[in-house]
Amino acid sequence: MLPRSLFGRTLLIFVVPTFIMLAVATYVFFDRHWYTVTQRMTHALAGDTAIVVELLQRSNSPQTTEGIKRLAAEKMDLVVTFAPGETLPNPIPVRGPIAVMLKHALNESLSNPYILDMTYAPETISVRVGVPEGVYTILSPERRVYTPTTQVFILWMTGSSILLTTVALLFMRNQIRPVRRLAAAAEAIGKGREVPWFKVEGSAEVRQAGAALMVMRDRLKRQIAQRTAMLAGVSHDLRTPLTRMRLQIELMGITPETDELSSDVAEMEEMLNAYLAFARGEEAEATLPVNIGDLLNEIATAARRQNPNIALNAPQDIEIIMRRNAMKRCLTNLVSNALRYGSRAEINASVNEQTVSVTIDDNGPGIDPALREEMFRPFTRVEESRNPATGGVGLGLTIARDIARSHGGDVILEDSPLGGLRARVWIPV
């Protein structure tokens, strides 16, 4: 239920305490300030109403009565009228917290029956008090029981919260931007793309992580370069003694012993070529937009020289950022394996928003599922299902997976609908 992004979670850290603070402040305000102030104001109005009614009932002359009404209007802001001989109508239902509080206050102050009307006129409260002589109608402005601090408080809290949240959003967006740049650089390095040094920004921790990432990138590049140079150097240096051995074998003439020795030398040369191919897979190559349809069509055309029974189904005009020569070597190895151990093969490619997937199916003998992962180990061949006489030295799948993983993807082996083996290559878009 929590947001997945760092920005969303950080924003939640700000928003939740703010809303809790607003809720607590609002509760305290209404429970303490608003309730107390409103209660005092309603009791004041109820007390003034009771005093005016009692004074009017004690008045024994019209002049005194008019004087009381005049004082009530001037000093208490109450307008008093009298209807002799009338009786109180049916009571009006009281709704709202202020009306309820005023009714309780009137119950405590008045001994006569009354009717409270909060909707007598705009911004006017009416209290009709029944006496034996008739009905007194006392009109009071709403401001005597309403406090404007309620609206001011709500507006201030809402406005300040919106303003502070907006400022927090702007600051948080600026703080998250370096983290996103760092994540994009790490993803590009994982896909094997060239990532230049970028300006580290943000907090000290983000700057430290950015610098550490670029240092790690340089270390990985140096390690790969050293590994490639070592493999290439060893393979190249071994060619000289092998060449001398082949020359000596030719000078010795053709015998059963020399035939066996010549076969061993040829096998060693094939292994050295595989070493060099593996080393070339580690060489630095620029990543460029590659049309996946054109690349697969080129691989299929070259493979048809070995076996014409190969079908291709790939989308056109789809470009993927990759190292073209390395990916071509990866897919070529898989297609060659399919045609070597099967009589026909199918190549299918699909692209979605996140990955491009290429499957190579054959109708060969397949590989036991328990042994498929082991097949990616260097110089590993499954004797029972693959003929070692026609197989390579066991580096084809190793090179293919190494290239795919250097692009941030992978190679996996599955059952093929053709009855043989399916090699699935996927790399992120």
Secondary structure, 3 states (H helix, E strand, C coil): CCCCCHHHHHHHHHHHHHHHHHHHHHHHHHHHHHHHHHHHHHHHHHHHHHHHHHHHHHCCCHHHHHHHHHHHHHHCCCEEEEEECCCCCCCCCCCCHHHHHHHHHHHHHCCCCEEEEEEEECCEEEEEEEECCEEEEEEEEHHHCCCCHHHHHHHHHHHHHHHHHHHHHHHHHHHHHHHHHHHHHHHHHHCCCCCCCCCCCCCHHHHHHHHHHHHHHHHHHHHHHHHHHHHHHHHHHHHHHHHHHHHHHHHHCCCHHHHHHHHHHHHHHHHHHHHHHHHHHCCCCCCEEEEHHHHHHHHHHHHCCCCCCEEEECCCCCEEEECHHHHHHHHHHHHHHHHHHCCCEEEEEEECCCEEEEEEEECCCCCCHHHCHHHHCCCCCCCCCCCCCCCCCCCHHHHHHHHHHHCCCEEEEEECCCCCEEEEEEEEC
